[in-house]
Each structure stands twice: as C-alpha cells, then as structure tokens.
Amino acid sequence: MILVTGGTGLVGSHLLYKLVSNGQNVRAIYRREKTLKRVKHVFNYFSDNAEELFEKIDWAEADLNDIPKLQTAFKDVTHVYHCAAFVSFEPNKYHQLRRVNIQGTANIVNLCISHSIKKLCYISSIAAIGHYADSSKLITEQTAWNPEDDNSVYAITKYGAELEVWRGTQEGLDAVIVNPGIILGAGYWKGGSSGNLFRKIHEGMTHYVNGVVGYVDVFDVVDAMVLLMNSDIKNENYILVSENLSFKDFQYKVATNLNVKPPKKEAKPWLLNVAWRLDWLKHKITGSRRSFVKHTAKSAVSITQYDNSKIKKALDFEFKPINQSIEEICKLYQKDLKES
C-alpha cells in the first residue's frame, strides 16, 4: 500500500492519477471533503474513466498533527509520498507554517520509522536550497543554505522540514527529497498554486517583472518522484527544474497562448517596495490578509538559476519543455473557462 499525504493538492492529485493509472494500491490523506472534487476534476482532464480511477483510492481524513488518525492511515503502508504542505509567504503565518511544514513532517517521519516504511519521498522546494550572491552561478543541490540570509518564512519552514527528513535517515529511514521550482499544472486556478498566475494573466496584468526562476511541469515532478521511489537511490535530494525563465517571458508566453495582451510596463524595484509597504499598512489598519509581502517583491526581481543535471544523470531524465507545458495548461484553462 502506498500512502500519499496532501492528496488533494496540485502535485498530490496528479501523483494519484499516475499511481492508480498504473494499478497501484493507494491511500490518500485529505483534510476537507469538499477538496476531493478537485482531484476528480484533474482526473477528468486525462481519462474517460475518471470516476472509476478515483474510486480506487482509499481516502483517509486526517491532519498532519493528528497522530491517532495518522496511525490509522499508516496501516499496511509500505511507501509514503509526503506532498502535504502549507504555502504562504505572509510573515504572520510563521507559526502555522512551522506547525504544518516542520512539525507535520516530523510526525510523518516518526510514523515512517515506527511502521518500518520502506521508503519516503518528500516534496520540498527550491526555496529550501541556498543561493549565490553572483546571479550568474547555477544553484545546485550542494549550494549551502545560509540561515543568516533574509529568508522567507515559507523557505525557513521547508528547510526545517528537510532537516526532519534527514534526521529520519539517521534513524534508519530510506528517503529521497525533490526540490521543484515553480510547478506548472492545471486545475487549481485560485489560491497559492501556479494556476493562479494563469488566471491573473488571462484577466489582465499591466506590469511585468524581470526576475528569473526555475519552472517545471507537474507531471515531470510526479514522474521523477515515482522513478526515484522505484529506484535503489536513497538519502539524496534533487532539483527539479526544466528551464530557468524570466517572469516577463513566462507572462508573455502565457498571454500569447491565452490570446490576451501581455503586460507592457515594467514594475521597477522601487514600485514593488512601495507596493509591499502599502500592503503591510493595509493589513495593520484593516486586519486583511497580506497579498504582497517583502519577500515576494524581492523574488520578483531576483535572478536565481538552477542546475538540473543531477536528476538527469541519476535517472537519464528528460524534462518537458516549458513552452509545451504552458500550451497544454492554457488549453485546459480555456476548457474550464468555457464549462464554468
């Protein structure tokens, strides 16, 4: 039996589709029943037998910090994909991020050890990898994390979660970690996933930014995870990035595929700095959620480029071109738009 945490998320839903399509015996953890329809929706993109495939999943309602329910979910499990996480860059969400990403991962690791799980695959993030002052240098899995840097609260907790996984390997657990860039996939057009970018670009964005970051297709992430789990590789981490691309180029490619006008004005660093300060002030006065924070403004103009050669060599892995990913996702977005 394979256990997938975060089964109703972007990666989790696509991973479940791959696993059940391959005839695997799968149990998946969810927190709210209403989110299950997202998984069905994703399955419908790729199969005429979506309902039948969905029914093959053994769903377990649990929270990452509810040990008794997690104990039940681990019954008869041999392999675990830990996809569940809380994604936020809001500084005031730090304690919630720690509770889900660090303590939740510690719980999963402890249960893996106590249940003699054969292998754990943890999906982390490129946010948990260090970076160089020289933006021309490619970031690798060996680039050291600097705790003294001005790291985002999300990055801090994903790095802390990785430490829990490495701690587990010292206690006898076999594990692999993947560090994907911005994951591109369909079906999640709102919230914190990349689908929200497609929706915003379609609705119209006036400004672009020139920062550079790594992108990867969701099925590349899923395929790499499955291949790593089925291999003899253990206690290694892998950057999953297809291409390093500027936000401007990404916005332009998406706008072109959605037949809308791309943004024409550059959002200069000073404008971004004003924007996050105004957002902070609004939050303080009204209590509204932060929508644009200091670290978001910083990353929008930062140039971070990633080396994907380790996973390519380890698995003879080839990534899907980002142009193809964008084209496929835009078609699914337009399909959903027509049906809504």
Buried (B, 14 or more C-beta within 10 A) or exposed (E): BBBBBBBBBBBBBBBBBBBBBEEBBBBBBBBEEEEBEBBBBBBBBBBEEBEEBBEBBBBBBBBBEBEEBBEEBBEEBEBBBBBBBBBBBBBEBBEBBBBBBBBBBBBBBBBBBEBEBBBBBBBBBBBBBBBEEEEEEBBBBEBEBEEEEEBBBBBBBBBBBBBBBBBBBEEEBBBBBBBBBBBBBBBBBEEBBBBEBBBEBBEEBEBBBBBBBBBBBBBBBBBBBBBBBEEEBBBBBBBBBBBBBBBBBBBBBBBBBBEEEBBEEEBEBEEBBEBBEEBBEBBEEEEEEBEBBBBBBBBBBBBBBBBBEBBEEBBEBEBBEBEEBBBBBBBBBBEBEEEE
